């Protein structure tokens, strides 16, 4: 059995030669750092004979760095499996990011050593569902022609990337509901002050946009608004009827089934907050 596993960064497996693919146990593409959890799970549950993981391709968003670190035993933010699993992985990691295909072929030729004995005992790998926030102070544009959908998107953005005080979650946002040139500026209480002048203007520079923690549950939301557009540059997008939130390097922050009950529960928990392919074969929308 092949002792090699190939993880591609922003490359489809069909871009890899048959010669290489014939000598690896599996090949898959990782667009986000969260893919490392699927790799670790596969190594323990399916590919126990693999003792070497090759990471190859252009690391466009820095996810590859986190993947390499984790496979080498670092308990970084990308991990959703228990840290003990990467510390006892017993697999060499060959970092071929940004290298040529010739270098990949040479590495495969040198390291291909089929083995019968497993490199690690087979174990079921548990994986936690993420529920994290990632404060991000820079402003960003959020767009929707429907005012209530625009507010829901703004609240959702703040829950994931907003800054926090004892009483409120907030961020500086540019809220746009039309292509016209009329704009207004000022602080916007998304629960009590909405639409904050957007009934008469096309763009609001919300300095800041905020929600009091005590008001979060007052804002109702129709889950279908999240199915209309991918709207967050940090990587929020919808797949398989869930709303996924990633940071810039592909660390999975949240994964929510799109139901009103789940969205309400998310806001309730935020009120209480204090200070293989390994993925899809093509990049998801918004990635």
C-alpha positions as protocol buffer text, in pm:
chain_id: "A"
residue {
  index: 1
  type: UNK
  ca { x: 0 y: 0 z: 0 }
}
residue {
  index: 2
  type: UNK
  ca { x: 126 y: 347 z: -82 }
}
residue {
  index: 3
  type: UNK
  ca { x: 282 y: 536 z: 203 }
}
residue {
  index: 4
  type: UNK
  ca { x: 212 y: 878 z: 46 }
}
residue {
  index: 5
  type: UNK
  ca { x: -81 y: 1119 z: 70 }
}
residue {
  index: 6
  type: UNK
  ca { x: -98 y: 1427 z: -152 }
}
residue {
  index: 7
  type: UNK
  ca { x: -275 y: 1747 z: -41 }
}
residue {
  index: 8
  type: UNK
  ca { x: -315 y: 2008 z: -315 }
}
residue {
  index: 9
  type: UNK
  ca { x: -357 y: 2380 z: -253 }
}
residue {
  index: 10
  type: UNK
  ca { x: -580 y: 2558 z: -506 }
}
residue {
  index: 11
  type: UNK
  ca { x: -515 y: 2289 z: -766 }
}
residue {
  index: 12
  type: UNK
  ca { x: -754 y: 2034 z: -907 }
}
residue {
  index: 13
  type: UNK
  ca { x: -632 y: 1671 z: -903 }
}
residue {
  index: 14
  type: UNK
  ca { x: -676 y: 1659 z: -1281 }
}
residue {
  index: 15
  type: UNK
  ca { x: -380 y: 1898 z: -1306 }
}
residue {
  index: 16
  type: UNK
  ca { x: -151 y: 1632 z: -1156 }
}
residue {
  index: 17
  type: UNK
  ca { x: 13 y: 1371 z: -1378 }
}
residue {
  index: 18
  type: UNK
  ca { x: -104 y: 1010 z: -1375 }
}
residue {
  index: 19
  type: UNK
  ca { x: 251 y: 910 z: -1285 }
}
residue {
  index: 20
  type: UNK
  ca { x: 225 y: 1097 z: -954 }
}
residue {
  index: 21
  type: UNK
  ca { x: -134 y: 998 z: -878 }
}
residue {
  index: 22
  type: UNK
  ca { x: -56 y: 630 z: -932 }
}
residue {
  index: 23
  type: UNK
  ca { x: 190 y: 637 z: -644 }
}
residue {
  index: 24
  type: UNK
  ca { x: -16 y: 810 z: -377 }
}
residue {
  index: 25
  type: UNK
  ca { x: -286 y: 657 z: -159 }
}
residue {
  index: 26
  type: UNK
  ca { x: -512 y: 956 z: -216 }
}
residue {
  index: 27
  type: UNK
  ca { x: -504 y: 1307 z: -355 }
}
residue {
  index: 28
  type: UNK
  ca { x: -737 y: 1591 z: -260 }
}
residue {
  index: 29
  type: UNK
  ca { x: -764 y: 1968 z: -279 }
}
residue {
  index: 30
  type: UNK
  ca { x: -767 y: 2206 z: 17 }
}
residue {
  index: 31
  type: UNK
  ca { x: -900 y: 2558 z: -31 }
}
residue {
  index: 32
  type: UNK
  ca { x: -924 y: 2636 z: 340 }
}
residue {
  index: 33
  type: UNK
  ca { x: -718 y: 2558 z: 647 }
}
residue {
  index: 34
  type: UNK
  ca { x: -1016 y: 2367 z: 786 }
}
residue {
  index: 35
  type: UNK
  ca { x: -929 y: 2087 z: 542 }
}
residue {
  index: 36
  type: UNK
  ca { x: -654 y: 1975 z: 778 }
}
residue {
  index: 37
  type: UNK
  ca { x: -919 y: 1820 z: 1001 }
}
residue {
  index: 38
  type: UNK
  ca { x: -1040 y: 1598 z: 716 }
}
residue {
  index: 39
  type: UNK
  ca { x: -680 y: 1502 z: 638 }
}
residue {
  index: 40
  type: UNK
  ca { x: -611 y: 1399 z: 998 }
}
residue {
  index: 41
  type: UNK
  ca { x: -939 y: 1209 z: 1013 }
}
residue {
  index: 42
  type: UNK
  ca { x: -854 y: 1023 z: 690 }
}
residue {
  index: 43
  type: UNK
  ca { x: -505 y: 934 z: 813 }
}
residue {
  index: 44
  type: UNK
  ca { x: -645 y: 768 z: 1125 }
}
residue {
  index: 45
  type: UNK
  ca { x: -961 y: 612 z: 985 }
}
residue {
  index: 46
  type: UNK
  ca { x: -869 y: 516 z: 627 }
}
residue {
  index: 47
  type: UNK
  ca { x: -504 y: 566 z: 534 }
}
residue {
  index: 48
  type: UNK
  ca { x: -327 y: 421 z: 836 }
}
residue {
  index: 49
  type: UNK
  ca { x: -39 y: 302 z: 615 }
}
residue {
  index: 50
  type: UNK
  ca { x: 50 y: 656 z: 508 }
}
residue {
  index: 51
  type: UNK
  ca { x: 367 y: 782 z: 675 }
}
residue {
  index: 52
  type: UNK
  ca { x: 433 y: 1086 z: 453 }
}
residue {
  index: 53
  type: UNK
  ca { x: 206 y: 1375 z: 354 }
}
residue {
  index: 54
  type: UNK
  ca { x: 305 y: 1600 z: 66 }
}
residue {
  index: 55
  type: UNK
  ca { x: 152 y: 1950 z: 55 }
}
residue {
  index: 56
  type: UNK
  ca { x: 180 y: 2095 z: -295 }
}
residue {
  index: 57
  type: UNK
  ca { x: 51 y: 2398 z: -485 }
}
residue {
  index: 58
  type: UNK
  ca { x: 11 y: 2774 z: -458 }
}
residue {
  index: 59
  type: UNK
  ca { x: -73 y: 2883 z: -104 }
}
residue {
  index: 60
  type: UNK
  ca { x: -291 y: 3172 z: -216 }
}
residue {
  index: 61
  type: UNK
  ca { x: -455 y: 3252 z: 118 }
}
residue {
  index: 62
  type: UNK
  ca { x: -207 y: 3118 z: 374 }
}
residue {
  index: 63
  type: UNK
  ca { x: -418 y: 2812 z: 451 }
}
residue {
  index: 64
  type: UNK
  ca { x: -132 y: 2585 z: 348 }
}
residue {
  index: 65
  type: UNK
  ca { x: 92 y: 2725 z: 619 }
}
residue {
  index: 66
  type: UNK
  ca { x: -164 y: 2635 z: 885 }
}
residue {
  index: 67
  type: UNK
  ca { x: -212 y: 2289 z: 733 }
}
residue {
  index: 68
  type: UNK
  ca { x: 162 y: 2218 z: 734 }
}
residue {
  index: 69
  type: UNK
  ca { x: 197 y: 2346 z: 1091 }
}
residue {
  index: 70
  type: UNK
  ca { x: -89 y: 2131 z: 1218 }
}
residue {
  index: 71
  type: UNK
  ca { x: 29 y: 1813 z: 1043 }
}
residue {
  index: 72
  type: UNK
  ca { x: 366 y: 1870 z: 1206 }
}
residue {
  index: 73
  type: UNK
  ca { x: 202 y: 1867 z: 1548 }
}
residue {
  index: 74
  type: UNK
  ca { x: 121 y: 2234 z: 1615 }
}
residue {
  index: 75
  type: UNK
  ca { x: -214 y: 2285 z: 1784 }
}
residue {
  index: 76
  type: UNK
  ca { x: -315 y: 2592 z: 1583 }
}
residue {
  index: 77
  type: UNK
  ca { x: -649 y: 2762 z: 1521 }
}
residue {
  index: 78
  type: UNK
  ca { x: -734 y: 2544 z: 1222 }
}
residue {
  index: 79
  type: UNK
  ca { x: -776 y: 2229 z: 1430 }
}
residue {
  index: 80
  type: UNK
  ca { x: -1119 y: 2100 z: 1523 }
}
residue {
  index: 81
  type: UNK
  ca { x: -991 y: 1753 z: 1609 }
}
residue {
  index: 82
  type: UNK
  ca { x: -831 y: 1698 z: 1952 }
}
residue {
  index: 83
  type: UNK
  ca { x: -469 y: 1811 z: 1957 }
}
residue {
  index: 84
  type: UNK
  ca { x: -349 y: 1468 z: 2072 }
}
residue {
  index: 85
  type: UNK
  ca { x: -427 y: 1333 z: 1723 }
}
residue {
  index: 86
  type: UNK
  ca { x: -178 y: 1558 z: 1546 }
}
residue {
  index: 87
  type: UNK
  ca { x: 86 y: 1512 z: 1814 }
}
residue {
  index: 88
  type: UNK
  ca { x: 78 y: 1133 z: 1768 }
}
residue {
  index: 89
  type: UNK
  ca { x: 25 y: 1133 z: 1391 }
}
residue {
  index: 90
  type: UNK
  ca { x: 362 y: 971 z: 1311 }
}
residue {
  index: 91
  type: UNK
  ca { x: 375 y: 1112 z: 958 }
}
residue {
  index: 92
  type: UNK
  ca { x: 644 y: 1320 z: 789 }
}
residue {
  index: 93
  type: UNK
  ca { x: 525 y: 1636 z: 617 }
}
residue {
  index: 94
  type: UNK
  ca { x: 694 y: 1754 z: 298 }
}
residue {
  index: 95
  type: UNK
  ca { x: 625 y: 2120 z: 230 }
}
residue {
  index: 96
  type: UNK
  ca { x: 618 y: 2169 z: -148 }
}
residue {
  index: 97
  type: UNK
  ca { x: 415 y: 2490 z: -154 }
}
residue {
  index: 98
  type: UNK
  ca { x: 497 y: 2709 z: -455 }
}
residue {
  index: 99
  type: UNK
  ca { x: 732 y: 2440 z: -593 }
}
residue {
  index: 100
  type: UNK
  ca { x: 736 y: 2308 z: -950 }
}
residue {
  index: 101
  type: UNK
  ca { x: 571 y: 1990 z: -1072 }
}
residue {
  index: 102
  type: UNK
  ca { x: 919 y: 1853 z: -1143 }
}
residue {
  index: 103
  type: UNK
  ca { x: 1004 y: 1892 z: -774 }
}
residue {
  index: 104
  type: UNK
  ca { x: 680 y: 1714 z: -680 }
}
residue {
  index: 105
  type: UNK
  ca { x: 765 y: 1423 z: -910 }
}
residue {
  index: 106
  type: UNK
  ca { x: 1115 y: 1400 z: -767 }
}
residue {
  index: 107
  type: UNK
  ca { x: 981 y: 1395 z: -411 }
}
residue {
  index: 108
  type: UNK
  ca { x: 729 y: 1122 z: -494 }
}
residue {
  index: 109
  type: UNK
  ca { x: 1000 y: 909 z: -658 }
}
residue {
  index: 110
  type: UNK
  ca { x: 1230 y: 949 z: -358 }
}
residue {
  index: 111
  type: UNK
  ca { x: 969 y: 892 z: -88 }
}
residue {
  index: 112
  type: UNK
  ca { x: 745 y: 625 z: -243 }
}
residue {
  index: 113
  type: UNK
  ca { x: 799 y: 319 z: -24 }
}
residue {
  index: 114
  type: UNK
  ca { x: 488 y: 98 z: -5 }
}
residue {
  index: 115
  type: UNK
  ca { x: 441 y: -61 z: 334 }
}
residue {
  index: 116
  type: UNK
  ca { x: 233 y: -332 z: 493 }
}
residue {
  index: 117
  type: UNK
  ca { x: 257 y: -230 z: 858 }
}
residue {
  index: 118
  type: UNK
  ca { x: 36 y: 64 z: 963 }
}
residue {
  index: 119
  type: UNK
  ca { x: 205 y: 386 z: 1066 }
}
residue {
  index: 120
  type: UNK
  ca { x: -55 y: 442 z: 1339 }
}
residue {
  index: 121
  type: UNK
  ca { x: -337 y: 244 z: 1499 }
}
residue {
  index: 122
  type: UNK
  ca { x: -678 y: 297 z: 1347 }
}
residue {
  index: 123
  type: UNK
  ca { x: -886 y: 536 z: 1560 }
}
residue {
  index: 124
  type: UNK
  ca { x: -1215 y: 717 z: 1521 }
}
residue {
  index: 125
  type: UNK
  ca { x: -1146 y: 1090 z: 1518 }
}
residue {
  index: 126
  type: UNK
  ca { x: -1403 y: 1321 z: 1678 }
}
residue {
  index: 127
  type: UNK
  ca { x: -1445 y: 1667 z: 1530 }
}
residue {
  index: 128
  type: UNK
  ca { x: -1590 y: 1963 z: 1717 }
}
residue {
  index: 129
  type: UNK
  ca { x: -1841 y: 2201 z: 1561 }
}
residue {
  index: 130
  type: UNK
  ca { x: -1689 y: 2550 z: 1568 }
}
residue {
  index: 131
  type: UNK
  ca { x: -1840 y: 2846 z: 1748 }
}
residue {
  index: 132
  type: UNK
  ca { x: -1589 y: 3130 z: 1748 }
}
residue {
  index: 133
  type: UNK
  ca { x: -1573 y: 3499 z: 1677 }
}
residue {
  index: 134
  type: UNK
  ca { x: -1293 y: 3679 z: 1498 }
}
residue {
  index: 135
  type: UNK
  ca { x: -1292 y: 4053 z: 1570 }
}
residue {
  index: 136
  type: UNK
  ca { x: -1200 y: 4253 z: 1261 }
}
residue {
  index: 137
  type: UNK
  ca { x: -1187 y: 4633 z: 1299 }
}
residue {
  index: 138
  type: UNK
  ca { x: -1172 y: 4738 z: 933 }
}
residue {
  index: 139
  type: UNK
  ca { x: -1490 y: 4863 z: 764 }
}
residue {
  index: 140
  type: UNK
  ca { x: -1653 y: 4674 z: 482 }
}
residue {
  index: 141
  type: UNK
  ca { x: -1942 y: 4715 z: 242 }
}
residue {
  index: 142
  type: UNK
  ca { x: -2253 y: 4501 z: 291 }
}
residue {
  index: 143
  type: UNK
  ca { x: -2514 y: 4519 z: 18 }
}
residue {
  index: 144
  type: UNK
  ca { x: -2877 y: 4419 z: -23 }
}
residue {
  index: 145
  type: UNK
  ca { x: -3172 y: 4586 z: -195 }
}
residue {
  index: 146
  type: UNK
  ca { x: -3405 y: 4468 z: 83 }
}
residue {
  index: 147
  type: UNK
  ca { x: -3371 y: 4669 z: 402 }
}
residue {
  index: 148
  type: UNK
  ca { x: -3459 y: 4389 z: 642 }
}
residue {
  index: 149
  type: UNK
  ca { x: -3218 y: 4152 z: 469 }
}
residue {
  index: 150
  type: UNK
  ca { x: -2951 y: 4421 z: 483 }
}
residue {
  index: 151
  type: UNK
  ca { x: -3001 y: 4460 z: 857 }
}
residue {
  index: 152
  type: UNK
  ca { x: -2989 y: 4083 z: 913 }
}
residue {
  index: 153
  type: UNK
  ca { x: -2665 y: 4061 z: 716 }
}
residue {
  index: 154
  type: UNK
  ca { x: -2515 y: 4348 z: 916 }
}
residue {
  index: 155
  type: UNK
  ca { x: -2608 y: 4181 z: 1245 }
}
residue {
  index: 156
  type: UNK
  ca { x: -2466 y: 3851 z: 1123 }
}
residue {
  index: 157
  type: UNK
  ca { x: -2141 y: 4022 z: 1023 }
}
residue {
  index: 158
  type: UNK
  ca { x: -2110 y: 4186 z: 1362 }
}
residue {
  index: 159
  type: UNK
  ca { x: -2171 y: 3857 z: 1543 }
}
residue {
  index: 160
  type: UNK
  ca { x: -1881 y: 3702 z: 1354 }
}
residue {
  index: 161
  type: UNK
  ca { x: -1636 y: 3989 z: 1306 }
}
residue {
  index: 162
  type: UNK
  ca { x: -1758 y: 4270 z: 1532 }
}
residue {
  index: 163
  type: UNK
  ca { x: -1567 y: 4422 z: 1819 }
}
residue {
  index: 164
  type: UNK
  ca { x: -1705 y: 4382 z: 2168 }
}
residue {
  index: 165
  type: UNK
  ca { x: -1763 y: 4588 z: 2479 }
}
residue {
  index: 166
  type: UNK
  ca { x: -1944 y: 4486 z: 2794 }
}
residue {
  index: 167
  type: UNK
  ca { x: -2281 y: 4594 z: 2650 }
}
residue {
  index: 168
  type: UNK
  ca { x: -2257 y: 4597 z: 2269 }
}
residue {
  index: 169
  type: UNK
  ca { x: -2111 y: 4432 z: 1960 }
}
residue {
  index: 170
  type: UNK
  ca { x: -2010 y: 4682 z: 1692 }
}
residue {
  index: 171
  type: UNK
  ca { x: -1814 y: 4754 z: 1376 }
}
residue {
  index: 172
  type: UNK
  ca { x: -1778 y: 5031 z: 1120 }
}
residue {
  index: 173
  type: UNK
  ca { x: -1980 y: 4918 z: 817 }
}
residue {
  index: 174
  type: UNK
  ca { x: -2078 y: 5067 z: 483 }
}
residue {
  index: 175
  type: UNK
  ca { x: -2438 y: 4955 z: 429 }
}
residue {
  index: 176
  type: UNK
  ca { x: -2559 y: 4991 z: 71 }
}
residue {
  index: 177
  type: UNK
  ca { x: -2912 y: 4930 z: -57 }
}
residue {
  index: 178
  type: UNK
  ca { x: -2889 y: 5090 z: -401 }
}
residue {
  index: 179
  type: UNK
  ca { x: -2650 y: 5215 z: -672 }
}
residue {
  index: 180
  type: UNK
  ca { x: -2736 y: 5582 z: -634 }
}
residue {
  index: 181
  type: UNK
  ca { x: -2515 y: 5854 z: -493 }
}
residue {
  index: 182
  type: UNK
  ca { x: -2723 y: 5964 z: -195 }
}
residue {
  index: 183
  type: UNK
  ca { x: -2549 y: 5879 z: 131 }
}
residue {
  index: 184
  type: UNK
  ca { x: -2568 y: 5947 z: 500 }
}
residue {
  index: 185
  type: UNK
  ca { x: -2337 y: 5885 z: 793 }
}
residue {
  index: 186
  type: UNK
  ca { x: -2368 y: 5832 z: 1164 }
}
residue {
  index: 187
  type: UNK
  ca { x: -2396 y: 5564 z: 1430 }
}
residue {
  index: 188
  type: UNK
  ca { x: -2664 y: 5302 z: 1371 }
}
residue {
  index: 189
  type: UNK
  ca { x: -2840 y: 5100 z: 1640 }
}
residue {
  index: 190
  type: UNK
  ca { x: -2941 y: 4800 z: 1429 }
}
residue {
  index: 191
  type: UNK
  ca { x: -3216 y: 4694 z: 1671 }
}
residue {
  index: 192
  type: UNK
  ca { x: -3373 y: 5023 z: 1782 }
}
residue {
  index: 193
  type: UNK
  ca { x: -3264 y: 5278 z: 1518 }
}
residue {
  index: 194
  type: UNK
  ca { x: -3312 y: 5090 z: 1191 }
}
residue {
  index: 195
  type: UNK
  ca { x: -3318 y: 5184 z: 903 }
}
residue {
  index: 196
  type: UNK
  ca { x: -3089 y: 5462 z: 1027 }
}
residue {
  index: 197
  type: UNK
  ca { x: -3167 y: 5691 z: 732 }
}
residue {
  index: 198
  type: UNK
  ca { x: -3147 y: 5423 z: 463 }
}
residue {
  index: 199
  type: UNK
  ca { x: -3513 y: 5477 z: 381 }
}
residue {
  index: 200
  type: UNK
  ca { x: -3398 y: 5803 z: 216 }
}
residue {
  index: 201
  type: UNK
  ca { x: -3036 y: 5729 z: 120 }
}
residue {
  index: 202
  type: UNK
  ca { x: -2857 y: 5467 z: -89 }
}
residue {
  index: 203
  type: UNK
  ca { x: -2553 y: 5425 z: 135 }
}
residue {
  index: 204
  type: UNK
  ca { x: -2500 y: 5452 z: 510 }
}
residue {
  index: 205
  type: UNK
  ca { x: -2153 y: 5486 z: 654 }
}
residue {
  index: 206
  type: UNK
  ca { x: -2239 y: 5340 z: 992 }
}
residue {
  index: 207
  type: UNK
  ca { x: -1984 y: 5482 z: 1234 }
}
residue {
  index: 208
  type: UNK
  ca { x: -2037 y: 5252 z: 1408 }
}
residue {
  index: 209
  type: UNK
  ca { x: -2308 y: 4995 z: 1341 }
}
residue {
  index: 210
  type: UNK
  ca { x: -2388 y: 4826 z: 1670 }
}
residue {
  index: 211
  type: UNK
  ca { x: -2628 y: 4601 z: 1856 }
}
residue {
  index: 212
  type: UNK
  ca { x: -2683 y: 4601 z: 2228 }
}
residue {
  index: 213
  type: UNK
  ca { x: -2642 y: 4249 z: 2359 }
}
residue {
  index: 214
  type: UNK
  ca { x: -2977 y: 4280 z: 2534 }
}
residue {
  index: 215
  type: UNK
  ca { x: -3143 y: 4353 z: 2197 }
}
residue {
  index: 216
  type: UNK
  ca { x: -3000 y: 4072 z: 1986 }
}
residue {
  index: 217
  type: UNK
  ca { x: -3300 y: 3844 z: 2022 }
}
residue {
  index: 218
  type: UNK
  ca { x: -3541 y: 4119 z: 1922 }
}
residue {
  index: 219
  type: UNK
  ca { x: -3426 y: 4105 z: 1559 }
}
residue {
  index: 220
  type: UNK
  ca { x: -3611 y: 3836 z: 1367 }
}
residue {
  index: 221
  type: UNK
  ca { x: -3450 y: 3689 z: 1057 }
}
residue {
  index: 222
  type: UNK
  ca { x: -3567 y: 3485 z: 763 }
}
residue {
  index: 223
  type: UNK
  ca { x: -3295 y: 3222 z: 697 }
}
residue {
  index: 224
  type: UNK
  ca { x: -3361 y: 3240 z: 323 }
}
residue {
  index: 225
  type: UNK
  ca { x: -3178 y: 3574 z: 299 }
}
residue {
  index: 226
  type: UNK
  ca { x: -2848 y: 3390 z: 335 }
}
residue {
  index: 227
  type: UNK
  ca { x: -2926 y: 3180 z: 29 }
}
residue {
  index: 228
  type: UNK
  ca { x: -2952 y: 3483 z: -199 }
}
residue {
  index: 229
  type: UNK
  ca { x: -2593 y: 3606 z: -221 }
}
residue {
  index: 230
  type: UNK
  ca { x: -2245 y: 3547 z: -87 }
}
residue {
  index: 231
  type: UNK
  ca { x: -2185 y: 3881 z: 76 }
}
residue {
  index: 232
  type: UNK
  ca { x: -1887 y: 3866 z: 308 }
}
residue {
  index: 233
  type: UNK
  ca { x: -1531 y: 3901 z: 176 }
}
residue {
  index: 234
  type: UNK
  ca { x: -1391 y: 3710 z: 472 }
}
residue {
  index: 235
  type: UNK
  ca { x: -1538 y: 3395 z: 322 }
}
residue {
  index: 236
  type: UNK
  ca { x: -1897 y: 3350 z: 439 }
}
residue {
  index: 237
  type: UNK
  ca { x: -2082 y: 3134 z: 193 }
}
residue {
  index: 238
  type: UNK
  ca { x: -2356 y: 2875 z: 187 }
}
residue {
  index: 239
  type: UNK
  ca { x: -2306 y: 2508 z: 108 }
}
residue {
  index: 240
  type: UNK
  ca { x: -2539 y: 2215 z: 174 }
}
residue {
  index: 241
  type: UNK
  ca { x: -2797 y: 2434 z: 349 }
}
residue {
  index: 242
  type: UNK
  ca { x: -2550 y: 2560 z: 608 }
}
residue {
  index: 243
  type: UNK
  ca { x: -2397 y: 2900 z: 662 }
}
residue {
  index: 244
  type: UNK
  ca { x: -2020 y: 2869 z: 692 }
}
residue {
  index: 245
  type: UNK
  ca { x: -1798 y: 3144 z: 829 }
}
residue {
  index: 246
  type: UNK
  ca { x: -1424 y: 3129 z: 753 }
}
residue {
  index: 247
  type: UNK
  ca { x: -1150 y: 3374 z: 832 }
}
residue {
  index: 248
  type: UNK
  ca { x: -910 y: 3495 z: 564 }
}
residue {
  index: 249
  type: UNK
  ca { x: -692 y: 3183 z: 586 }
}
residue {
  index: 250
  type: UNK
  ca { x: -979 y: 2938 z: 589 }
}
residue {
  index: 251
  type: UNK
  ca { x: -1011 y: 2869 z: 960 }
}
residue {
  index: 252
  type: UNK
  ca { x: -1372 y: 2765 z: 1013 }
}
residue {
  index: 253
  type: UNK
  ca { x: -1533 y: 2989 z: 1274 }
}
residue {
  index: 254
  type: UNK
  ca { x: -1897 y: 2879 z: 1258 }
}
residue {
  index: 255
  type: UNK
  ca { x: -2116 y: 2631 z: 1074 }
}
residue {
  index: 256
  type: UNK
  ca { x: -2489 y: 2683 z: 1113 }
}
residue {
  index: 257
  type: UNK
  ca { x: -2786 y: 2499 z: 971 }
}
residue {
  index: 258
  type: UNK
  ca { x: -3007 y: 2771 z: 826 }
}
residue {
  index: 259
  type: UNK
  ca { x: -3309 y: 2762 z: 1051 }
}
residue {
  index: 260
  type: UNK
  ca { x: -3463 y: 3047 z: 1246 }
}
residue {
  index: 261
  type: UNK
  ca { x: -3417 y: 2850 z: 1570 }
}
residue {
  index: 262
  type: UNK
  ca { x: -3043 y: 2811 z: 1509 }
}
residue {
  index: 263
  type: UNK
  ca { x: -2997 y: 3175 z: 1419 }
}
residue {
  index: 264
  type: UNK
  ca { x: -3186 y: 3281 z: 1730 }
}
residue {
  index: 265
  type: UNK
  ca { x: -2974 y: 3047 z: 1944 }
}
residue {
  index: 266
  type: UNK
  ca { x: -2662 y: 3200 z: 1795 }
}
residue {
  index: 267
  type: UNK
  ca { x: -2776 y: 3543 z: 1901 }
}
residue {
  index: 268
  type: UNK
  ca { x: -2867 y: 3415 z: 2247 }
}
residue {
  index: 269
  type: UNK
  ca { x: -2516 y: 3275 z: 2291 }
}
residue {
  index: 270
  type: UNK
  ca { x: -2365 y: 3601 z: 2166 }
}
residue {
  index: 271
  type: UNK
  ca { x: -2563 y: 3789 z: 2430 }
}
residue {
  index: 272
  type: UNK
  ca { x: -2378 y: 3580 z: 2689 }
}
residue {
  index: 273
  type: UNK
  ca { x: -2033 y: 3613 z: 2532 }
}
residue {
  index: 274
  type: UNK
  ca { x: -1759 y: 3785 z: 2726 }
}
residue {
  index: 275
  type: UNK
  ca { x: -1431 y: 3964 z: 2652 }
}
residue {
  index: 276
  type: UNK
  ca { x: -1174 y: 1444 z: -18 }
}
residue {
  index: 277
  type: UNK
  ca { x: -1110 y: 1557 z: -191 }
}
residue {
  index: 278
  type: UNK
  ca { x: -1039 y: 1709 z: 144 }
}
residue {
  index: 279
  type: UNK
  ca { x: -1300 y: 1968 z: 45 }
}
residue {
  index: 280
  type: UNK
  ca { x: -1484 y: 2047 z: -274 }
}
residue {
  index: 281
  type: UNK
  ca { x: -1318 y: 1993 z: -610 }
}
residue {
  index: 282
  type: UNK
  ca { x: -1389 y: 2355 z: -704 }
}
residue {
  index: 283
  type: UNK
  ca { x: -1370 y: 2665 z: -481 }
}
residue {
  index: 284
  type: UNK
  ca { x: -1703 y: 2746 z: -313 }
}
residue {
  index: 285
  type: UNK
  ca { x: -1880 y: 3068 z: -392 }
}
residue {
  index: 286
  type: UNK
  ca { x: -1736 y: 3356 z: -196 }
}
residue {
  index: 287
  type: UNK
  ca { x: -1410 y: 3176 z: -115 }
}
